[in-house]
Amino acid sequence: MSEFFQRNAEVLQRRWPALLERLLVEAGEALEVELVEGLGSTLSVSGIQLTSRHDRLAEARLQAQSLPAGSSTVHLYGAGLGDLQRVLLERPELDRLQLHLLNGALFHLVLQLLDQSDWLADPRVELAYAGDSLEIALPFFALPSELVLADDYNAKIRDRLISEAHLADNNRAFDVADPRLQQLLEDSLPLLRQDPDVAALFATQAGRDCYVIATGPSLAAHLPALARVRAQAERPLFICVDTAYLPLLRAGIQPDIVVSVDHKIRIHHLPPDDSAATTLVYMPMLDVELLGNWRGPRYSAYSSSALYARVREAIPRAELFVGGSVIHPATDLAVKMGASSITLFGADFAFPGDRTHTGWGDGVLGPAISASRHWVLDGHGQRVRTQLNFRGYLVELERFIAQHPQVRFYNTSRAGALIAGTAYDPDFCP
């Protein structure tokens, strides 16, 4: 045991003895570490530099500037080498600095190499594993290096932190000043005025079970069972996302409702030939050729996007929740229609088996599998490849589920991402 670790451990034993026990258990985890030198020095872990190698203190002061001045409480995700903690504790107005660990083995390593006892002993500091919480807290700063190095236990919180950090950038994709999007909205107005409000569907299926069907790779294995259920006289309501519609039809499964919100969806995604028995729920800016040729009932809806601000008053429509993916409004529709339970199919948010979607080739609906650089935990607790935006969609679905405790949510595959708030359906996922 190093002299530094002994000193640090004494503080931890006094203030957080249970946390120290967890750290000691993680002490055996091997980390690839090397010293990186410049004008100063830092550590590189698994090829990720923890801090600046030139001026750690200047970097910490710059990071601190992103947090609102005058805050009595600040949340810091990742411990780094202790620099940002010390800078924040210089603030006289700070009453509480909550430090959330993102990698226990990494923190244990730092405790062996550097004296951290000064800030650990500060009575304003609270220390916990990030994964002990279900949600992130504001205001926060997350150390970029530790977002990359977050371990499995803290991965859910890491995903929420990244989703929050990317929120402003994601919203720019739907900029109200974008003339292309404004023209799409203008083109859709005649049909929008003609089609009824999605609110007419609300509360029409009170107490009914509902299947919400997405297009993840795990859907393929469930198609025969879904076909059998669809043929039953009494069965759940089938709601699918737009890209799942064609794979379902090919398997002989006619969904009751298909939901589409993406202006990139075209008629080859939603061919109208066999659509008479399927209701289409859409948001403006969907391809007008697709809409005009749809043979089944159509219902229109809005999201909370500012894009619809100028038409809301003239053409009122109910809102469905959109968190970046069409699975969100499909699930929200099921809830608002009165579903007592919702079973998710193909909601993988990942690429199990190194496949991207059911019924579509690699890269047809988005980046190819070779472009995936991120991971989530699957239902077996193993890492499975994914895209960064998929992790954000997963976060928003989990938040939605948490806000609707009156509905039972089930998942049907352990191969895809673990979805917090769901149970595994024993009929489909033994």
Backbone torsions as a table, in degrees:
resi	resn	phi	psi	omega
1	MET	NA	128.4	-178.3
2	SER	-73.8	159.9	177.1
3	GLU	-61.0	-40.3	178.7
4	PHE	-62.4	-45.9	-176.9
5	PHE	-63.9	-39.4	179.4
6	GLN	-60.3	-43.5	179.6
7	ARG	-65.8	-44.7	178.8
8	ASN	-65.3	-41.1	-177.6
9	ALA	-65.9	-31.8	178.3
10	GLU	-61.9	-40.4	177.9
11	VAL	-67.8	-44.4	179.9
12	LEU	-62.4	-40.4	179.9
13	GLN	-63.2	-36.7	-179.9
14	ARG	-73.4	-38.1	-171.9
15	ARG	-102.1	-38.7	-175.5
16	TRP	-138.1	67.3	-175.4
17	PRO	-60.7	-37.1	-179.8
18	ALA	-66.6	-38.2	179.1
19	LEU	-66.6	-38.6	178.3
20	LEU	-61.6	-39.6	178.3
21	GLU	-60.4	-41.6	178.5
22	ARG	-64.2	-40.7	179.6
23	LEU	-63.3	-39.1	-179.0
24	LEU	-66.6	-32.5	176.2
25	VAL	-65.6	-36.3	-177.6
26	GLU	-82.8	-1.8	-173.0
27	ALA	-62.2	-25.8	-176.5
28	GLY	-82.3	-5.3	-177.5
29	GLU	-70.8	126.0	-176.1
30	ALA	-76.9	133.0	176.1
31	LEU	-124.8	139.5	176.0
32	GLU	-85.7	107.5	-172.1
33	VAL	-125.6	140.3	171.8
34	GLU	-146.9	153.0	177.0
35	LEU	-81.1	132.9	178.5
36	VAL	-118.1	126.3	-175.6
37	GLU	-117.7	145.0	172.8
38	GLY	-143.4	-124.9	170.4
39	LEU	-70.6	-23.2	172.3
40	GLY	-129.8	-143.0	177.9
41	SER	-154.0	160.4	175.7
42	THR	-156.1	-174.3	178.0
43	LEU	-110.2	144.5	171.0
44	SER	-112.7	126.0	-178.3
45	VAL	-119.9	120.0	-177.7
46	SER	52.1	36.6	178.4
47	GLY	82.7	1.8	-179.3
48	ILE	-106.1	119.7	-179.9
49	GLN	-76.2	125.1	-174.5
50	LEU	-68.6	-39.3	-177.2
51	THR	-145.0	-177.3	172.0
52	SER	-61.0	143.8	175.3
53	ARG	-95.8	1.4	-178.2
54	HIS	-107.6	-49.7	-177.1
55	ASP	-149.5	88.1	-177.2
56	ARG	-62.4	-38.0	-177.0
57	LEU	-68.4	-42.8	177.9
58	ALA	-61.9	-39.8	177.6
59	GLU	-62.5	-43.6	-179.5
60	ALA	-63.8	-38.4	178.8
61	ARG	-67.3	-37.0	176.6
62	LEU	-65.3	-42.3	177.7
63	GLN	-62.8	-40.2	-178.9
64	ALA	-63.7	-29.4	-179.3
65	GLN	-65.3	-20.5	179.5
66	SER	-76.5	-13.6	178.8
67	LEU	-92.7	141.3	-175.1
68	PRO	-62.3	131.3	176.3
69	ALA	-66.8	144.8	178.3
70	GLY	90.4	-3.7	-179.5
71	SER	-69.9	131.1	178.4
72	SER	-82.1	-22.2	178.6
73	THR	-129.0	135.2	177.0
74	VAL	-134.0	140.6	178.0
75	HIS	-110.2	127.6	-179.9
76	LEU	-118.3	123.5	-179.7
77	TYR	-104.0	112.8	-174.9
78	GLY	100.8	136.5	-175.8
79	ALA	-94.8	-22.1	-178.8
80	GLY	56.1	-138.8	177.5
81	LEU	-106.4	14.2	175.2
82	GLY	93.8	-3.5	-172.9
83	ASP	-67.7	-47.7	-176.9
84	LEU	-66.9	-35.7	176.6
85	GLN	-57.6	-46.1	-177.4
86	ARG	-65.3	-39.0	178.7
87	VAL	-65.7	-44.1	-179.2
88	LEU	-65.5	-35.9	-179.5
89	LEU	-71.2	-9.2	173.2
90	GLU	-73.6	-16.4	-177.7
91	ARG	-73.5	120.6	-178.4
92	PRO	-67.3	-25.4	-177.7
93	GLU	-81.8	-8.3	-175.7
94	LEU	-77.9	119.8	177.3
95	ASP	-99.0	-25.4	-175.3
96	ARG	-149.8	126.2	172.9
97	LEU	-115.9	106.6	179.8
98	GLN	-93.1	113.8	-179.7
99	LEU	-100.1	124.7	-179.5
100	HIS	-109.9	116.1	-179.1
101	LEU	-74.8	135.0	177.9
102	LEU	-104.7	-14.4	178.3
103	ASN	-152.5	106.2	-175.9
104	GLY	-64.9	-41.4	-179.6
105	ALA	-64.2	-37.0	178.4
106	LEU	-66.7	-42.8	178.7
107	PHE	-63.2	-40.1	178.0
108	HIS	-60.4	-40.5	178.0
109	LEU	-61.8	-46.9	-179.1
110	VAL	-61.3	-38.0	179.7
111	LEU	-63.8	-27.8	177.8
112	GLN	-77.0	-30.3	-170.6
113	LEU	-97.2	-25.7	-173.8
114	LEU	-137.1	148.8	177.2
115	ASP	-76.6	115.8	178.9
116	GLN	-115.3	8.5	-170.7
117	SER	-66.9	-26.3	-177.3
118	ASP	-64.5	-52.2	-179.3
119	TRP	-77.2	-28.7	176.4
120	LEU	-63.3	-34.2	-177.8
121	ALA	-81.3	-12.7	-179.2
122	ASP	-63.8	125.4	-175.9
123	PRO	-63.9	-15.3	178.5
124	ARG	-79.8	-12.6	-176.0
125	VAL	-88.1	132.7	169.7
126	GLU	-119.3	143.8	-172.7
127	LEU	-130.9	132.3	178.7
128	ALA	-158.8	163.2	171.0
129	TYR	-74.9	137.5	179.2
130	ALA	-57.7	-40.1	-177.1
131	GLY	-67.1	-9.8	176.4
132	ASP	-72.4	-15.5	178.0
133	SER	-103.2	152.2	178.5
134	LEU	-87.0	-19.4	-174.3
135	GLU	-144.3	160.1	177.4
136	ILE	-78.3	163.0	179.8
137	ALA	-123.4	149.7	-178.8
138	LEU	-115.2	154.1	-10.0
139	PRO	-76.1	151.4	-176.9
140	PHE	-138.9	159.2	165.0
141	PHE	-130.5	133.3	178.0
142	ALA	-113.1	123.7	179.5
143	LEU	-65.2	121.2	-174.4
144	PRO	-55.4	-40.9	-178.3
145	SER	-63.1	-36.5	-176.5
146	GLU	-81.5	-18.1	169.7
147	LEU	-64.7	-34.0	177.2
148	VAL	-75.6	-36.7	-173.9
149	LEU	-92.7	3.3	-178.7
150	ALA	-53.7	138.6	-179.1
151	ASP	-87.6	177.6	-173.8
152	ASP	-60.7	-40.1	-175.9
153	TYR	-62.8	-34.3	-175.4
154	ASN	-100.1	10.2	-172.7
155	ALA	-65.1	-37.5	-178.8
156	LYS	-61.6	-41.9	178.9
157	ILE	-70.4	-38.9	174.5
158	ARG	-53.4	-45.5	-178.3
159	ASP	-63.0	-37.4	178.5
160	ARG	-68.8	-38.4	177.9
161	LEU	-63.1	-45.7	-179.2
162	ILE	-66.6	-40.1	177.8
163	SER	-60.7	-42.3	179.3
164	GLU	-65.8	-42.2	-178.5
165	ALA	-66.5	-29.6	-177.1
166	HIS	-92.9	-0.5	-172.8
167	LEU	-58.0	-46.7	-178.3
168	ALA	-63.5	-41.2	179.5
169	ASP	-65.8	-40.5	179.7
170	ASN	-61.9	-38.9	-178.4
171	ASN	-67.5	-24.1	179.4
172	ARG	-66.0	-21.9	178.6
173	ALA	-66.2	-16.9	-179.4
174	PHE	-121.4	43.4	-178.1
175	ASP	-63.0	126.8	-178.1
176	VAL	-64.8	-19.0	-179.3
177	ALA	-86.5	-3.1	-178.4
178	ASP	-69.2	111.8	-176.3
179	PRO	-63.2	-29.0	179.5
180	ARG	-65.5	-44.4	178.9
181	LEU	-68.1	-37.1	178.4
182	GLN	-64.0	-36.9	178.7
183	GLN	-69.2	-38.8	176.5
184	LEU	-61.2	-40.5	177.7
185	LEU	-64.6	-43.1	179.6
186	GLU	-61.2	-42.5	-179.3
187	ASP	-63.9	-28.9	-175.4
188	SER	-87.4	-8.2	-173.9
189	LEU	-60.8	-41.5	179.4
190	PRO	-57.7	-43.9	178.4
191	LEU	-72.0	-34.0	178.1
192	LEU	-61.2	-42.0	178.5
193	ARG	-66.5	-31.0	-175.4
194	GLN	-80.0	-36.7	-171.8
195	ASP	-85.4	145.6	-177.9
196	PRO	-70.9	163.0	-180.0
197	ASP	-72.0	138.0	177.5
198	VAL	-59.9	-21.1	178.9
199	ALA	-58.1	-23.4	178.2
200	ALA	-63.6	-20.0	178.9
201	LEU	-89.2	-15.5	-175.1
202	PHE	-65.4	142.3	176.1
203	ALA	63.4	19.1	-179.9
204	THR	-92.9	-7.9	-177.9
205	GLN	-129.9	42.6	-174.8
206	ALA	-58.0	126.5	176.5
207	GLY	81.4	-0.7	-177.2
208	ARG	-83.6	147.5	171.3
209	ASP	-76.1	148.3	-177.5
210	CYS	-136.8	138.2	170.9
211	TYR	-100.4	125.0	172.4
212	VAL	-108.4	118.0	-167.5
213	ILE	-113.7	117.4	176.1
214	ALA	-104.3	-171.5	-167.8
215	THR	-113.7	16.2	-180.0
216	GLY	-62.2	164.1	-176.7
217	PRO	-56.7	-31.7	-176.4
218	SER	-69.0	-16.2	178.6
219	LEU	-58.9	-36.8	-173.4
220	ALA	-54.1	-41.8	-176.9
221	ALA	-69.8	-19.8	-176.2
222	HIS	-96.6	-5.1	-175.4
223	LEU	-59.4	-44.6	177.9
224	PRO	-60.2	-42.6	179.5
225	ALA	-66.2	-39.5	177.8
226	LEU	-63.4	-37.0	178.0
227	ALA	-64.0	-39.2	178.8
228	ARG	-66.8	-42.8	179.3
229	VAL	-65.4	-39.7	-178.4
230	ARG	-62.4	-27.6	-177.9
231	ALA	-82.4	-8.6	-178.8
232	GLN	-74.3	149.9	-179.9
233	ALA	-66.7	-42.7	176.3
234	GLU	-111.9	122.1	-173.0
235	ARG	-153.7	167.2	173.8
236	PRO	-67.5	162.3	172.4
237	LEU	-76.2	133.5	179.8
238	PHE	-100.6	112.8	173.0
239	ILE	-116.8	127.1	179.6
240	CYS	-123.3	158.8	172.1
241	VAL	-82.3	162.7	-171.7
242	ASP	-57.1	-43.9	-176.0
243	THR	-75.2	-10.5	175.6
244	ALA	-88.7	-13.2	-174.6
245	TYR	-59.7	-50.3	-176.7
246	LEU	-67.4	-45.3	175.3
247	PRO	-58.7	-34.8	178.0
248	LEU	-67.5	-45.5	178.9
249	LEU	-59.5	-42.1	-179.8
250	ARG	-62.4	-24.8	178.2
251	ALA	-93.6	8.9	178.6
252	GLY	78.5	24.5	-176.4
253	ILE	-114.7	114.8	178.3
254	GLN	-94.5	110.5	178.3
255	PRO	-70.7	152.4	176.7
256	ASP	-74.4	-40.4	-176.3
257	ILE	-138.8	138.5	171.4
258	VAL	-120.1	137.8	-177.5
259	VAL	-113.8	132.9	179.6
260	SER	-141.1	134.0	-179.1
261	VAL	-132.9	-8.9	-170.6
262	ASP	-92.4	126.8	-179.3
263	HIS	-68.3	-10.3	177.9
264	LYS	-85.3	-10.2	179.3
265	ILE	-71.7	134.1	-177.3
266	ARG	-124.4	179.3	-173.5
267	ILE	-64.7	-25.0	177.7
268	HIS	-74.9	-18.9	172.5
269	HIS	-79.3	-37.2	-178.3
270	LEU	-125.3	70.4	-179.0
271	PRO	-62.8	135.4	-171.9
272	PRO	-84.0	-10.3	-169.3
273	ASP	-54.1	-41.8	-176.6
274	ASP	-110.9	31.5	-171.4
275	SER	-95.4	0.8	-172.8
276	ALA	-60.4	-30.8	-176.5
277	ALA	-96.0	6.7	-177.8
278	THR	-120.3	130.9	177.3
279	THR	-84.0	136.1	177.0
280	LEU	-105.5	121.4	173.2
281	VAL	-107.5	123.1	-172.8
282	TYR	-139.0	168.0	172.8
283	MET	-116.6	148.8	-179.4
284	PRO	-53.1	154.2	-175.6
285	MET	90.2	-3.2	171.1
286	LEU	-66.6	150.4	-176.8
287	ASP	-52.1	123.0	-174.3
288	VAL	-69.7	-29.2	175.8
289	GLU	-63.6	-43.5	177.6
290	LEU	-59.7	-50.1	-177.8
291	LEU	-61.0	-46.4	-175.7
292	GLY	-64.5	-26.3	-177.9
293	ASN	-95.6	-5.7	-178.9
294	TRP	-67.6	131.0	-173.3
295	ARG	-94.3	-20.0	178.4
296	GLY	-86.6	179.6	177.4
297	PRO	-62.6	149.4	176.9
298	ARG	-125.1	139.2	175.5
299	TYR	-131.3	139.0	-176.6
300	SER	-107.8	151.2	-177.9
301	ALA	-146.9	167.0	172.6
302	TYR	-118.9	161.4	163.3
303	SER	-102.2	-175.5	178.6
304	SER	-80.5	2.1	-176.0
305	SER	-58.7	142.7	176.5
306	ALA	-66.0	-13.2	177.4
307	LEU	-56.4	-31.9	-175.4
308	TYR	-94.2	6.9	-173.8
309	ALA	-57.3	-41.7	-173.6
310	ARG	-77.5	-12.8	-179.4
311	VAL	-109.8	-9.3	-175.8
312	ARG	-59.3	-44.0	-175.6
313	GLU	-73.4	-41.3	-177.7
314	ALA	-72.8	-36.1	-179.4
315	ILE	-129.7	82.3	-176.6
316	PRO	-66.6	136.4	174.9
317	ARG	-144.9	150.5	177.1
318	ALA	-70.7	160.6	-179.3
319	GLU	-101.7	147.7	166.5
320	LEU	-119.6	146.4	-177.6
321	PHE	-72.4	131.5	174.5
322	VAL	-126.5	121.2	178.7
323	GLY	-117.2	27.8	177.8
324	GLY	111.7	-21.4	-178.0
325	SER	-129.8	152.7	179.1
326	VAL	-68.2	-17.3	177.5
327	ILE	-65.7	-25.2	-180.0
328	HIS	-67.7	-53.6	177.9
329	PRO	-65.7	-30.7	177.1
330	ALA	-63.4	-41.8	179.0
331	THR	-70.9	-41.0	178.3
332	ASP	-62.8	-38.5	177.3
333	LEU	-60.8	-44.6	178.6
334	ALA	-59.2	-43.3	178.6
335	VAL	-62.7	-46.4	-176.1
336	LYS	-72.5	-20.6	174.1
337	MET	-78.8	-12.0	174.5
338	GLY	107.8	13.5	-178.2
339	ALA	-58.2	135.0	175.7
340	SER	-87.8	-26.8	175.6
341	SER	-141.8	146.4	179.3
342	ILE	-128.8	122.9	178.5
343	THR	-108.1	125.7	-175.1
344	LEU	-96.2	131.0	175.7
345	PHE	-119.2	138.0	177.2
346	GLY	65.2	17.3	179.1
347	ALA	-90.5	67.8	-171.0
348	ASP	-88.5	-33.5	-177.5
349	PHE	51.4	29.0	-176.0
350	ALA	-166.3	-178.8	-176.2
351	PHE	-120.5	64.0	178.4
352	PRO	-61.6	141.7	-177.4
353	GLY	68.1	15.8	-178.5
354	ASP	56.6	39.6	172.5
355	ARG	-121.4	150.1	-176.5
356	THR	-96.2	-42.5	-175.9
357	HIS	-147.8	162.8	171.9
358	THR	-91.0	128.6	174.8
359	GLY	85.8	-0.1	-179.3
360	TRP	-133.7	145.1	-179.0
361	GLY	-69.9	161.3	178.6
362	ASP	-57.9	121.9	177.3
363	GLY	87.4	-5.5	-178.2
364	VAL	-68.7	-39.2	-177.2
365	LEU	-100.5	7.3	-178.0
366	GLY	165.0	-163.7	-179.3
367	PRO	-59.2	149.2	178.5
368	ALA	-71.5	161.8	-179.1
369	ILE	-57.7	-31.2	-178.9
370	SER	-65.3	-17.9	-178.7
371	ALA	-88.4	-5.1	-176.8
372	SER	-74.9	126.1	-176.8
373	ARG	-123.5	7.1	-173.0
374	HIS	-126.6	175.9	-178.0
375	TRP	-147.6	156.6	167.4
376	VAL	-132.5	169.4	175.6
377	LEU	-89.9	137.0	177.5
378	ASP	-89.9	-173.3	-177.2
379	GLY	-70.7	-7.7	175.6
380	HIS	-100.0	2.3	-177.3
381	GLY	79.4	15.3	179.2
382	GLN	-103.2	153.2	177.9
383	ARG	-76.0	136.5	177.5
384	VAL	-131.7	141.9	-174.2
385	ARG	-66.5	147.3	178.5
386	THR	-158.2	-177.8	174.4
387	GLN	-107.5	157.3	-179.1
388	LEU	-60.9	-41.6	-178.1
389	ASN	-68.1	-31.1	176.9
390	PHE	-62.2	-38.5	178.1
391	ARG	-63.4	-37.1	176.9
392	GLY	-65.9	-40.7	178.0
393	TYR	-62.7	-39.5	178.4
394	LEU	-62.3	-44.9	178.4
395	VAL	-56.0	-47.2	-176.4
396	GLU	-68.2	-33.8	175.7
397	LEU	-67.6	-41.8	178.9
398	GLU	-62.5	-39.3	177.2
399	ARG	-65.3	-40.6	178.2
400	PHE	-61.7	-44.9	179.6
401	ILE	-60.3	-42.2	-179.8
402	ALA	-63.0	-27.5	-178.9
403	GLN	-83.3	-3.5	-177.4
404	HIS	-130.6	66.4	-177.1
405	PRO	-67.1	-15.2	179.9
406	GLN	-74.9	-11.6	-178.8
407	VAL	-108.5	136.2	174.9
408	ARG	-88.2	129.6	-179.1
409	PHE	-114.3	134.2	-179.4
410	TYR	-125.8	146.8	172.6
411	ASN	-111.2	156.2	-174.4
412	THR	-120.6	8.5	179.3
413	SER	-150.8	131.0	173.6
414	ARG	-86.0	-7.4	-177.5
415	ALA	-74.7	-31.0	178.2
416	GLY	-87.2	-168.9	-176.8
417	ALA	-62.9	141.3	168.8
418	LEU	-65.6	126.1	-178.5
419	ILE	-108.0	109.1	-179.9
420	ALA	-59.2	136.1	178.6
421	GLY	95.8	-5.1	178.2
422	THR	-109.4	155.1	168.7
423	ALA	-108.8	158.5	177.6
424	TYR	-85.5	127.5	-178.7
425	ASP	-71.2	118.1	-175.8
426	PRO	-66.6	-21.3	179.2
427	ASP	-72.9	-26.8	-176.7
428	PHE	-115.5	-16.7	-173.7
429	CYS	-141.2	77.7	-176.6
430	PRO	-63.6	NA	NA
